[in-house]
Structure formats: C-alpha cells, structure tokens
Amino acid sequence: MLDKSFKPEEAEPRLYALWEAGDAFAARPDHDAAVPYTIMIPPPNVTGTLHMGHALTMTLQDILIRWRRMQGRDALWQPGTDHAGIATQLVVERQLDAEGVRRSELGREAFIARVWDWKAQSGGEITQQLRRLGASLDWKRERFTMDDGLSDAVRETFVTLYREGLIVRAKRLVNWDPSFRSAISDLEVESREVRGHLWYIRYPVEGEDGRSVIVATTRPETMLGDTAVAVHPEDARYTDLVGRFVVLPLTGRRVPIVADTYSDPEKGTGAVKITPAHDFNDFAVGERHGLETPSILDADARIVLDEIEDALQAVPGLADPEFVHALAGQSREAARKSIVAELERLELLDRVEPHTHQVPHAERGGAIVEPRLTTQWYCDAAKLAGPAIEAVESGRVQFVPRQWENTFFAWMREIQPWCISRQLWWGHRIPAWYGPDGHVFVAHDETEAVDAALLHYGSDTRLVRDDDVLDTWFSSALWPFSTLGWPHKTPESVAEMARYYPGDVLVTGFDIIFFWVARMMMMGLHFMGDVPFRQVFIHGLVRDERGQKMSKSKGNGIDPLELIDSYGADALRFTVCALTGLGRDVKLGAKRVEEYRSFVTKIWNAARFCEMNDVRPVQGFDPAATKGRLARWILDEAAAAVAEADAALEAYRFDEYAASVYRFTWNRFCDWFLEFAKPVFNTGGSAEAVELRAATAHVLGTILKLLHPVMPFVTETLWAEFGYGPEGSLIRAPWPLAHRLDDAQDIARELDWVVRFIGEIRAVRAEMNVPPSKVTELLLRDASETTLTRAATWSEAIGRMARVSGVSALDGEMPHGAAQAVVDEATLILPLAGIIDLAAERARLQKDRARAVDEAVKVERKLANADFVARAKPEVVEENRERLSAFQQETARLDAALRRLG
C-alpha cells in the first residue's frame, strides 16, 4: 500500500545507490545491436560545488540520456572533473596562508603533492552533489583532466602541434593577474564598474612653445611607457601635427604623433596616449606604426624602469629623472598618486573629471588585471579554426538554436593566437626543456629531450624544464577523445573511439562557445579527423524570478541542494526543464519549484487512487483490443502524448516536453479520465470495469515512462510499487511507442466535447461565485441531436462533475437571472435566480474590470515613456510588459463573465 505522500528524502538516496550498484548508468559497448548515443559532460571544476547553472545543464543532459537509454540506445554519458588550474591552486594557497606557509617556501613538488592530497580529501564533492540531482552518469568511467591517460594526451597534442609549427613561443600582450603572477584567459576576467577619474594631461609639442596636445587617461601611471600620441587622420584639429613629436612629461622622451582611426574625434579631446605594453588596443596601434613597447610594470604590477631608463631626459619644468627613479618599486596606485601630484606641480594637469568605467578584475582572487607584455607559448588558433568553421558552414555541426552559429563565426573568423601557457604550478607542465643557450627541446618526456640535446650539442648537456603549465582549456579541448583512450591504440581504446566518437550532442551555455566548444572542434578535427559532436544545444542562463543575473553581491543566488532538501530532486528537475525554452534564459525562484512539487504530489495521489481501485498491470495487455470508448480515448490520448514528447525532445524543446507530459498527466488523466472512470470502477468486476482497470494501468505505466527522464525518483518508486517491474528497473524499461487507435478521432471528438461542456459550466459557476454545494439546473438552447444525445449519454458525469441536477432542452422563454455559455452550436443556460445575488455579482465584476483596465493604462503609459524604457533595466521592462499582458487578459476574462450575465 502506498504511503500517504511521497518521501523524496528516503527514496532518492536508496534508488540512486540501487541504480549505481546495478550498473544501470553504464554504457554497454558489447551490445553491438544497440546504436550508440554519446554526451560528454562539461567537466565541472574539481573545486566546484553544485550551483544552479550545473543543475540546469546536468538536468537537461540527464533527460536526454535517460530518454535515449530507454529507447534502447547504448547511452554513454561521460563523467569527470577539470583540474581547474587557478581555482585549485587558489584553494590550496589559502589553506597554506591559514597555516602561515607560503607556496614558495614549500617548493613546487611539495606544493603539488599538497594539491593532490586536497583533491583526495575534498575534490569529489561536486560529483556527490551531482548524484543528489539524480544525474545518471557512467561513474565507472569517471576521468580527471590530470589523470595519467589524459596527461599523455596533453603531451602528445603539444608535441605534435609544436612539430607542425602550430605552437610557438612569442612575446605578446596578455591578461596578467599580478596576485597569481600569471597570464589568465578572457573567461577568467570579469569587468567591474569602478568610479574613478579622467585626468587631462598636457603633452607639449616639440619645437612649438605654448602648444600642447591634451590627452585624457584613467591611468596616469602608464604614461611612463607611452610611445606615441594618436589622432584621427580626418581630425582637422591635429592635421598639421601628424608626423611631428610631443615631449612626454616626466620622462622627457620624444614620442611621435601618429594618425590612426583608433582615435575617436568625438571622444575626449580626440587625442589618445599610446602605451603598447599595457593596453590591448594600444598594442594593435603600436604594431600598425612600428612603435616600441617598453614595459613599466613588473609581474607584481609595480613600477619598473629597466626598459625606459636610457630614454629618460631632464627637461626644465617638464621632466626630472630623479622623480621617475623614485617611482621604482611603487604599486600602480601609489605611483598614480605621485605622478598626478607632480603633473599638478608642473602645471601640466589641465583638469580632472569624475569618470565611471569598467575595470578588468581576476575572477579568482579579485586582483585588477594588467595587460602585460610577456613571452608565452601560443597556439596558431587561426589555422586550426578553418576546418571548424567549415564544419559548421557545411552542417556537420549544427547549433541549436541556429542563431548561435553567428556568434561562433564572429569569434572564429577574428580569432587571435591562443596563449596556452600559465605561470602556475598546478596543471599540465609544458613539455619543453632549455639548453644553456636557450635552445628549446619539446619532447614527450625528459629522456627524449636529453637525447635530442645530445644530438644537437654533441655532448651531454644540462637541461632546465619550462616552469609554466598549460591553460586548463588546452586539456579540456581534448575531452571528447582523451576520455576514450586517445592517443593509446590498444584494442579497447580503438574500439571505444570508433563507437563513441563523435558524440551526438554537446549541451552547454553560450558563455563557453569560444573557450571550450570551438576548441574541442579544432582539436577533434585536427587529431581525430572528425567533429567531436554532431549538434550543440546552447541553453540560457539561470536568473532570479525578476530576470536578474544571480550573484553573491546581490544576494539573489539559489542553492540547488537547498531546493532539493525542501522540495525533492524531481521537483527541481521538472522546474528547470519546464522553464528551458529555445534561446531563453531561465527565470527561477523557490516558489516555482514549490509549485511543481504539487505535480509530484498529483502523480502520487493519482497512483494512490488507482491502487485503491484495484488497478494493476495486466500482462500482455493490448490497447488495440479494448472496446470501451473511455478506455480507447485515454489510450489514444496517451499515444498522442508519447508522440508530442518524442517530437519535443528530438528538437531540444525541453519546455514543450514538460508541458506535454504535464498537460496529459494532470489534465487528461487525473482531472478528467479518473473522474469519468469512478462510476465504472465502482461496478466491481464487470467486464467494462476489468477492461478499464487494465487500460488505466497501461496508461499509468506510460506516464511513468514518459516522466522518468525528468522525474526519475517518484516514477521509479511507483513503477516498483505497482509491480511493473523490480525496483530500479524503470531506468531501462522500453520507451513507449506512439501507436494511435483506428477510431481515435471519433472518440476524441466525443470526449473532447464532454470535457469542454463540463469545463464551460464550471467556468460559469466559478465566475459567478456559485457555492460548490449548490446544484443548478442546466438548459440547452439551439442544441443539435448530436449534442442532446451526448448530453444524455454522459449525464451522470455531467451532473456529478458540473454540479447540475439535470440537462434538458429549453422550452419557452429564457428564465430570468440566468448565466449563459456557448459550446459549439448550443447555448448553455444556468438559471441562477435565488442561488446568487445577480446584481451584486454584476457590480463585483464591473468593479474588478475597472480596476484591471486602470492598472493596464498605468503600465501602458510607463511603457510608452521612451525615457523609462531607455533607463530601466531590460528585466524591469520585460516585467512591465508581462504585467500589461496579465491585466489585458484579466479584462478580457471579466468581459466574458459580464456577457454571460446578459
């Protein structure tokens, strides 16, 4: 006997352990007849904990995997975690800081050993949390991007690309984290709004006393590294100065005035200082004009003068080398204050204005990121990008929604060399060794490097290994094939790669299309000769209920584990599924999850009703052999629901999948079919009752199968309780087929009519506030013979479910005080005089309508205000549009209710 309610806190851990112990999640490469279906998990950081973004993407992937597994596919959902270089090193360094130990004191080898110890103790938290979500990953295949096998893949990739000339060392500008003293990727940089200043500085024109070019800057300290002033070639104010020089304040160095379209004549003074070594745009200007690139900030973002020392000149009233020497070793902030004060003293500071601007910060640690010119390892991404672009253009890889292809093309066609080195200790150490003269030997291991050095130098030579590690995204780019055993060519790995590569779909967010998706495509095509996946489903972000991005600073973040504790994993999974539309962000709040928990409760209560009415699965039941119209109706409706679910999942319309199974289960099955079935069930052992119970069991089983991909726990529990199979077996039960019945259309028309007929009567009673205890008469005007026949056939259900005492044709005049509704050709008349106060109801409806109209007008005025629309956040504008729509719909509903009163 089913308990009164479903207890997810008891069922979830028990069922998950049962599935995992029974290898229910495992791929089955030995099942040759089964067509493979592969999804590679975006490996979460080993330092991570489950957040709503994980909950969204993992739920969607699990839905696809469970669906395909039930369809008989050999489903591989590859699990694993990413070593997350910066994030993991930061975690362990903070532990050391708490112990009063510095990384440098510990040494590289000891520090790396400490990181491995941390991983062994704490690195599995995210995978345990994914289990709580119900993710059916093939855990026995779990990989880590620093595993021996994956490390072999990284070394093989680096060595091969280097020998092909696609990896080189070069000096270029990078994002530099002065706290970590390392280059970082664009994805590890976040822009923060900062209230600062614009300093307007006079740069005297050489040879023309009294004339200056005024430049505006947010960073006066970088002027020490200026090598030019740029003006727009069509800016008449500066035409005569192009090709001449200004004297750089403080340093006395001559720098040219160059014409470049980077300068915007309408912004500031139209003249910009160019510091190629400390600004990405300036670096590009410098390359176009052959400018020098002196660095004036070291790895700690402190002033360093080595590269400008020889150019310092003493110029009375303009430049003093001693002042500049005093800046050496100062932080950016301290040097800025000193420089501004000196410029003010020299009367070279024209003015200062408050200025709010975006400043890049390191996502991990929060340090202000410094563009810095350093020697790094670079991958020739442009050459690797060509085949990836062609793969999308030709349709070998399809983005869903298609609009994201434009984003992919925009990034890939403007791709820059990929900086793949990081100045960290934790990560894949670059397989490069240097001789005493700086000659580099790239090899798979030290022995191979030593052999190459012997050949090069002619004698044994001491080599020093490169200290840097590779960008985390480098190893992640190999994930689709390194996890299958590449580059090893064992019989097992060769078979695995042939079977599971390429994958079927990658499910991910749009923010890593370039950082991960594109790079997997580049590496897969280069090393495997084929794309790593056929489709890429791009989902939106999870936002709060108002559409705002979740963040710690706003305090609007939601912990998915807390939602699971409060409402169960099934409710959370169904919520994110129901809210995931194509090209749309997910607006989520605890209230939405609570609402969908009621769906879990509805399913459970429906199952209890079935159990109390002796509904049990019948072996060999054949839907086509049923005779009763009610049974055939619900069987065909179930088949239609299967077809809708399949079509939605094939198109990655998760919202439509959720809507279709919700609509069929709650509306058709629970609210209508079970109500229609009650009197038949009450007849006991009649042939009709026996057949209807068997059909009900079949449909309930279909519902459990349809819902299992999104609600695995409650469906698996009911599957076993009803005897459809052993506990834990639904996960591999065959997916239902959409077999429609021959006479389905005629039956559907009749039952749909009954549903609409009862629904209209209920709507009238609700709008008129008729108490549920009051039974009313129902009269029909202009009803056809078909309508009268149907009303007579279904009179018991109509009377019981619509609370009417009887149905008859109108004979004579329209009764006073009646409410009306229309179904097809017939007018339904409910005499309500004496049952409710009609005048009071009419007044109430008119008052409610006036209020709805007034509110709609207020919102319309707000949206018509161009200033409001321009200034308000997009989510606020969208919220007002939704409110307007709601008020308009309410007005229309009230208009209909007033018409019913005549």
C-alpha positions, 0 to 999 in steps of 0.5 A, spaced: 500 500 500 502 506 498 504 511 503 500 517 504 505 522 500 511 521 497 518 521 501 523 524 496 528 524 502 528 516 503 527 514 496 532 518 492 538 516 496 536 508 496 534 508 488 540 512 486 545 507 490 540 501 487 541 504 480 549 505 481 550 498 484 546 495 478 550 498 473 544 501 470 548 508 468 553 504 464 554 504 457 554 497 454 559 497 448 558 489 447 551 490 445 553 491 438 545 491 436 544 497 440 546 504 436 550 508 440 548 515 443 554 519 446 554 526 451 560 528 454 559 532 460 562 539 461 567 537 466 565 541 472 571 544 476 574 539 481 573 545 486 566 546 484 560 545 488 553 544 485 550 551 483 544 552 479 547 553 472 550 545 473 543 543 475 540 546 469 545 543 464 546 536 468 538 536 468 537 537 461 543 532 459 540 527 464 533 527 460 536 526 454 540 520 456 535 517 460 530 518 454 535 515 449 537 509 454 530 507 454 529 507 447 534 502 447 540 506 445 547 504 448 547 511 452 554 513 454 554 519 458 561 521 460 563 523 467 569 527 470 572 533 473 577 539 470 583 540 474 581 547 474 588 550 474 587 557 478 581 555 482 585 549 485 591 552 486 587 558 489 584 553 494 590 550 496 594 557 497 589 559 502 589 553 506 597 554 506 596 562 508 591 559 514 597 555 516 602 561 515 606 557 509 607 560 503 607 556 496 614 558 495 617 556 501 614 549 500 617 548 493 613 546 487 613 538 488 611 539 495 606 544 493 603 539 488 603 533 492 599 538 497 594 539 491 593 532 490 592 530 497 586 536 497 583 533 491 583 526 495 580 529 501 575 534 498 575 534 490 569 529 489 564 533 492 561 536 486 560 529 483 556 527 490 552 533 489 551 531 482 548 524 484 543 528 489 540 531 482 539 524 480 544 525 474 545 518 471 552 518 469 557 512 467 561 513 474 565 507 472 568 511 467 569 517 471 576 521 468 580 527 471 583 532 466 590 530 470 589 523 470 595 519 467 591 517 460 589 524 459 596 527 461 599 523 455 594 526 451 596 533 453 603 531 451 602 528 445 597 534 442 603 539 444 608 535 441 605 534 435 602 541 434 609 544 436 612 539 430 607 542 425 609 549 427 602 550 430 605 552 437 610 557 438 613 561 443 612 569 442 612 575 446 605 578 446 600 582 450 596 578 455 591 578 461 596 578 467 593 577 474 599 580 478 596 576 485 597 569 481 603 572 477 600 569 471 597 570 464 589 568 465 584 567 459 578 572 457 573 567 461 577 568 467 576 576 467 570 579 469 569 587 468 567 591 474 564 598 474 569 602 478 568 610 479 574 613 478 577 619 474 579 622 467 585 626 468 587 631 462 594 631 461 598 636 457 603 633 452 607 639 449 609 639 442 616 639 440 619 645 437 612 649 438 612 653 445 605 654 448 602 648 444 600 642 447 596 636 445 591 634 451 590 627 452 585 624 457 587 617 461 584 613 467 591 611 468 596 616 469 601 611 471 602 608 464 604 614 461 611 612 463 611 607 457 607 611 452 610 611 445 606 615 441 600 620 441 594 618 436 589 622 432 584 621 427 587 622 420 580 626 418 581 630 425 582 637 422 584 639 429 591 635 429 592 635 421 598 639 421 601 635 427 601 628 424 608 626 423 611 631 428 613 629 436 610 631 443 615 631 449 612 626 454 612 629 461 616 626 466 620 622 462 622 627 457 622 622 451 620 624 444 614 620 442 611 621 435 604 623 433 601 618 429 594 618 425 590 612 426 582 611 426 583 608 433 582 615 435 575 617 436 574 625 434 568 625 438 571 622 444 575 626 449 579 631 446 580 626 440 587 625 442 589 618 445 596 616 449 599 610 446 602 605 451 603 598 447 605 594 453 599 595 457 593 596 453 590 591 448 588 596 443 594 600 444 598 594 442 594 593 435 596 601 434 603 600 436 604 594 431 600 598 425 606 604 426 612 600 428 612 603 435 616 600 441 613 597 447 617 598 453 614 595 459 613 599 466 610 594 470 613 588 473 609 581 474 607 584 481 604 590 477 609 595 480 613 600 477 619 598 473 624 602 469 629 597 466 626 598 459 625 606 459 631 608 463 636 610 457 630 614 454 629 618 460 631 626 459 631 632 464 627 637 461 626 644 465 619 644 468 617 638 464 621 632 466 626 630 472 629 623 472 630 623 479 622 623 480 621 617 475 627 613 479 623 614 485 617 611 482 621 604 482 618 599 486 611 603 487 604 599 486 600 602 480 596 606 485 601 609 489 605 611 483 598 614 480 598 618 486 605 621 485 605 622 478 598 626 478 601 630 484 607 632 480 603 633 473 599 638 478 606 641 480 608 642 473 602 645 471 601 640 466 594 637 469 589 641 465 583 638 469 580 632 472 573 629 471 569 624 475 569 618 470 565 611 471 568 605 467 569 598 467 575 595 470 578 588 468 578 584 475 581 576 476 575 572 477 579 568 482 582 572 487 579 579 485 586 582 483 585 588 477 588 585 471 594 588 467 595 587 460 602 585 460 607 584 455 610 577 456 613 571 452 608 565 452 607 559 448 601 560 443 597 556 439 596 558 431 588 558 433 587 561 426 589 555 422 586 550 426 579 554 426 578 553 418 576 546 418 571 548 424 568 553 421 567 549 415 564 544 419 559 548 421 558 552 414 557 545 411 552 542 417 556 537 420 555 541 426 549 544 427 547 549 433 541 549 436 538 554 436 541 556 429 542 563 431 548 561 435 552 559 429 553 567 428 556 568 434 561 562 433 563 565 426 564 572 429 569 569 434 572 564 429 573 568 423 577 574 428 580 569 432 587 571 435 593 566 437 591 562 443 596 563 449 596 556 452 601 557 457 600 559 465 605 561 470 602 556 475 604 550 478 598 546 478 596 543 471 599 540 465 607 542 465 609 544 458 613 539 455 619 543 453 626 543 456 632 549 455 639 548 453 644 553 456 643 557 450 636 557 450 635 552 445 628 549 446 627 541 446 619 539 446 619 532 447 614 527 450 618 526 456 625 528 459 629 522 456 627 524 449 629 531 450 636 529 453 637 525 447 635 530 442 640 535 446 645 530 445 644 530 438 644 537 437 650 539 442 654 533 441 655 532 448 651 531 454 648 537 456 644 540 462 637 541 461 632 546 465 624 544 464 619 550 462 616 552 469 609 554 466 603 549 465 598 549 460 591 553 460 586 548 463 582 549 456 588 546 452 586 539 456 579 540 456 579 541 448 581 534 448 575 531 452 571 528 447 577 523 445 582 523 451 576 520 455 576 514 450 583 512 450 586 517 445 592 517 443 593 509 446 591 504 440 590 498 444 584 494 442 579 497 447 581 504 446 580 503 438 574 500 439 571 505 444 573 511 439 570 508 433 563 507 437 563 513 441 566 518 437 563 523 435 558 524 440 551 526 438 550 532 442 554 537 446 549 541 451 552 547 454 551 555 455 553 560 450 558 563 455 563 557 453 562 557 445 569 560 444 573 557 450 571 550 450 566 548 444 570 551 438 576 548 441 574 541 442 572 542 434 579 544 432 582 539 436 577 533 434 578 535 427 585 536 427 587 529 431 581 525 430 579 527 423 572 528 425 567 533 429 567 531 436 559 532 436 554 532 431 549 538 434 550 543 440 544 545 444 546 552 447 541 553 453 540 560 457 542 562 463 539 561 470 536 568 473 532 570 479 524 570 478 525 578 476 530 576 470 536 578 474 543 575 473 544 571 480 550 573 484 553 573 491 553 581 491 546 581 490 544 576 494 539 573 489 543 566 488 539 559 489 542 553 492 540 547 488 541 542 494 537 547 498 531 546 493 532 539 493 532 538 501 525 542 501 522 540 495 525 533 492 530 532 486 524 531 481 521 537 483 527 541 481 528 537 475 521 538 472 522 546 474 528 547 470 526 543 464 519 546 464 522 553 464 528 551 458 525 554 452 529 555 445 534 561 446 531 563 453 534 564 459 531 561 465 527 565 470 527 561 477 525 562 484 523 557 490 516 558 489 516 555 482 519 549 484 514 549 490 509 549 485 511 543 481 512 539 487 504 539 487 505 535 480 509 530 484 504 530 489 498 529 483 502 523 480 502 520 487 495 521 489 493 519 482 497 512 483 494 512 490 487 512 487 488 507 482 491 502 487 485 503 491 481 501 485 484 495 484 488 497 478 494 493 476 498 491 470 495 486 466 500 482 462 500 482 455 495 487 455 493 490 448 490 497 447 488 495 440 483 490 443 479 494 448 472 496 446 470 501 451 470 508 448 473 511 455 478 506 455 480 507 447 480 515 448 485 515 454 489 510 450 489 514 444 490 520 448 496 517 451 499 515 444 498 522 442 502 524 448 508 519 447 508 522 440 508 530 442 514 528 447 518 524 442 517 530 437 519 535 443 525 532 445 528 530 438 528 538 437 531 540 444 524 543 446 525 541 453 519 546 455 514 543 450 516 536 453 514 538 460 508 541 458 506 535 454 507 530 459 504 535 464 498 537 460 496 529 459 498 527 466 494 532 470 489 534 465 487 528 461 488 523 466 487 525 473 482 531 472 478 528 467 479 520 465 479 518 473 473 522 474 469 519 468 472 512 470 469 512 478 462 510 476 465 504 472 470 502 477 465 502 482 461 496 478 466 491 481 468 486 476 464 487 470 467 486 464 467 494 462 470 495 469 476 489 468 477 492 461 478 499 464 482 497 470 487 494 465 487 500 460 488 505 466 494 501 468 497 501 461 496 508 461 499 509 468 505 505 466 506 510 460 506 516 464 511 513 468 515 512 462 514 518 459 516 522 466 522 518 468 527 522 464 525 528 468 522 525 474 526 519 475 525 518 483 517 518 484 516 514 477 521 509 479 518 508 486 511 507 483 513 503 477 516 498 483 510 499 487 505 497 482 509 491 480 511 493 473 517 491 474 523 490 480 525 496 483 530 500 479 528 497 473 524 503 470 531 506 468 531 501 462 524 499 461 522 500 453 520 507 451 513 507 449 511 507 442 506 512 439 501 507 436 494 511 435 487 507 435 483 506 428 477 510 431 481 515 435 478 521 432 471 519 433 472 518 440 476 524 441 471 528 438 466 525 443 470 526 449 473 532 447 466 535 447 464 532 454 470 535 457 469 542 454 461 542 456 463 540 463 469 545 463 464 551 460 459 550 466 464 550 471 467 556 468 460 559 469 459 557 476 466 559 478 465 566 475 459 567 478 461 565 485 456 559 485 457 555 492 460 548 490 454 545 494 449 548 490 446 544 484 443 548 478 439 546 473 442 546 466 438 548 459 440 547 452 438 552 447 439 551 439 442 544 441 443 539 435 441 531 436 448 530 436 449 534 442 442 532 446 444 525 445 451 526 448 448 530 453 444 524 455 449 519 454 454 522 459 449 525 464 451 522 470 458 525 469 455 531 467 451 532 473 456 529 478 462 533 475 458 540 473 454 540 479 447 540 475 441 536 477 439 535 470 440 537 462 434 538 458 432 542 452 429 549 453 422 550 452 419 557 452 422 563 454 429 564 457 428 564 465 430 570 468 437 571 472 440 566 468 448 565 466 449 563 459 455 559 455 456 557 448 459 550 446 459 549 439 452 550 436 448 550 443 447 555 448 448 553 455 443 556 460 444 556 468 438 559 471 441 562 477 435 566 480 435 565 488 442 561 488 446 568 487 445 575 488 445 577 480 446 584 481 451 584 486 455 579 482 454 584 476 457 590 480 463 585 483 465 584 476 464 591 473 468 593 479 474 588 478 474 590 470 475 597 472 480 596 476 484 591 471 483 596 465 486 602 470 492 598 472 493 596 464 493 604 462 498 605 468 503 600 465 501 602 458 503 609 459 510 607 463 511 603 457 510 608 452 515 613 456 521 612 451 525 615 457 523 609 462 524 604 457 531 607 455 533 607 463 530 601 466 533 595 466 531 590 460 528 585 466 524 591 469 521 592 462 520 585 460 516 585 467 512 591 465 510 588 459 508 581 462 504 585 467 500 589 461 499 582 458 496 579 465 491 585 466 489 585 458 487 578 459 484 579 466 479 584 462 478 580 457 476 574 462 471 579 466 468 581 459 466 574 458 463 573 465 459 580 464 456 577 457 454 571 460 450 575 465 446 578 459 
